[in-house]
Amino acid sequence: THIMRGANLGIGTITHQFTTIGSHAMTGMGSVVTRDIPPFVLVKGNPARFSRLNTHVFKELNLSPEDFILNPSGFQGTSEGYYESSHPYARDRLMEFNKHSRRKKLSVTSILNGKN
């Protein structure tokens, strides 16, 4: 498991081998992580599901939810939803995550489209 800078794992979180947890991502207590977790997201449950963007760190990093947009083509040509950012720090964290990621990524389509 590769846990990147600023990530926060809740008590009792279980991770599958070779997963990557992105910068400033957060897992809920008792989550079971079976896919790579992108930066700046909050996941919870068994298996871990995307809950929302982790806005807790946005003010500190001078970010806003509007800095993140859904990439309709998905991640690296897959059909799953993925997001990107025009903010320099967020873009760097996303590129770093992509370098280290080895498993299937968690889809974020429903949240960024306003569905919950």
C-alpha positions as CSV (number, residue, x, y, z in Angstrom):
1,T,0.0,0.0,0.0
2,H,1.3,3.5,-0.9
3,I,-0.1,6.3,1.3
4,M,0.7,9.7,-0.1
5,R,1.3,12.9,1.7
6,G,-1.5,14.3,3.7
7,A,-3.8,11.2,3.5
8,N,-5.8,10.4,6.5
9,L,-6.9,6.8,7.3
10,G,-9.7,6.3,9.8
11,I,-9.4,3.8,12.6
12,G,-9.7,0.2,11.5
13,T,-9.2,1.0,7.8
14,I,-8.1,-2.1,5.9
15,T,-6.2,-1.8,2.6
16,H,-5.7,-4.3,-0.2
17,Q,-2.1,-4.9,-1.1
18,F,-0.8,-2.6,-3.9
19,T,-3.4,0.1,-3.4
20,T,-2.5,3.8,-3.5
21,I,-4.2,6.4,-1.4
22,G,-3.8,9.8,-2.9
23,S,-2.7,13.0,-1.3
24,H,-5.2,14.6,1.1
25,A,-7.6,11.7,0.7
26,M,-9.5,10.5,3.7
27,T,-11.0,7.1,4.6
28,G,-13.9,6.6,7.1
29,M,-13.5,4.3,10.1
30,G,-13.5,0.7,9.2
31,S,-13.4,1.2,5.4
32,V,-12.1,-1.6,3.3
33,V,-10.0,-0.1,0.4
34,T,-9.9,-2.4,-2.6
35,R,-9.2,0.2,-5.3
36,D,-6.9,3.2,-5.6
37,I,-8.3,6.3,-3.9
38,P,-7.7,9.5,-5.9
39,P,-6.3,12.7,-4.1
40,F,-8.7,15.0,-2.3
41,V,-11.6,12.5,-1.9
42,L,-13.4,11.1,1.1
43,V,-14.4,7.4,1.0
44,K,-16.2,5.2,3.4
45,G,-17.8,1.7,3.6
46,N,-17.0,-1.9,2.8
47,P,-15.9,-1.8,0.1
48,A,-14.9,1.9,0.2
49,R,-17.1,4.0,-2.0
50,F,-16.6,7.6,-3.0
51,S,-18.5,9.9,-0.7
52,R,-17.5,13.5,-1.6
53,L,-14.5,15.7,-2.2
54,N,-12.4,16.2,1.0
55,T,-13.1,19.9,1.4
56,H,-11.5,20.0,4.8
57,V,-8.1,20.9,3.3
58,F,-9.4,23.2,0.6
59,K,-9.1,26.4,2.5
60,E,-5.6,25.6,3.7
61,L,-4.5,24.8,0.2
62,N,-6.4,27.7,-1.5
63,L,-8.6,25.3,-3.4
64,S,-12.3,25.2,-4.2
65,P,-14.7,22.5,-5.5
66,E,-14.9,24.5,-8.8
67,D,-11.2,23.7,-9.3
68,F,-12.1,20.1,-10.0
69,I,-13.9,19.0,-13.2
70,L,-15.0,15.7,-14.4
71,N,-13.0,14.2,-17.3
72,P,-15.7,12.7,-19.5
73,S,-13.3,10.4,-21.3
74,G,-12.5,8.7,-18.0
75,F,-9.1,7.8,-16.7
76,Q,-6.5,6.7,-19.3
77,G,-9.2,5.8,-21.7
78,T,-11.4,3.7,-19.3
79,S,-15.1,4.2,-19.1
80,E,-15.0,5.1,-15.5
81,G,-15.3,8.8,-14.4
82,Y,-12.3,10.6,-13.2
83,Y,-11.5,14.2,-12.5
84,E,-8.8,16.7,-13.2
85,S,-7.9,20.2,-12.0
86,S,-6.5,23.4,-13.4
87,H,-5.1,24.4,-9.9
88,P,-1.3,23.9,-10.0
89,Y,-1.0,22.1,-6.6
90,A,-4.0,19.8,-7.3
91,R,-2.7,19.0,-10.8
92,D,0.7,18.1,-9.4
93,R,-0.9,15.8,-6.8
94,L,-3.1,14.1,-9.4
95,M,0.0,13.5,-11.7
96,E,2.0,12.1,-8.7
97,F,-1.0,9.8,-7.9
98,N,-1.1,8.6,-11.5
99,K,2.6,7.7,-11.4
100,H,2.1,5.5,-8.3
101,S,-1.3,4.0,-9.0
102,R,-1.3,0.3,-9.8
103,R,-4.9,-0.9,-9.3
104,K,-8.3,0.1,-10.7
105,K,-9.3,3.6,-9.7
106,L,-12.4,4.5,-7.7
107,S,-15.0,6.2,-9.9
108,V,-16.1,9.7,-8.9
109,T,-18.7,10.3,-11.7
110,S,-21.8,10.5,-9.6
111,I,-20.5,12.9,-7.0
112,L,-19.1,15.5,-9.4
113,N,-22.3,15.3,-11.5
114,G,-24.2,16.4,-8.4
115,K,-25.8,13.0,-7.6
116,N,-25.3,11.4,-4.2
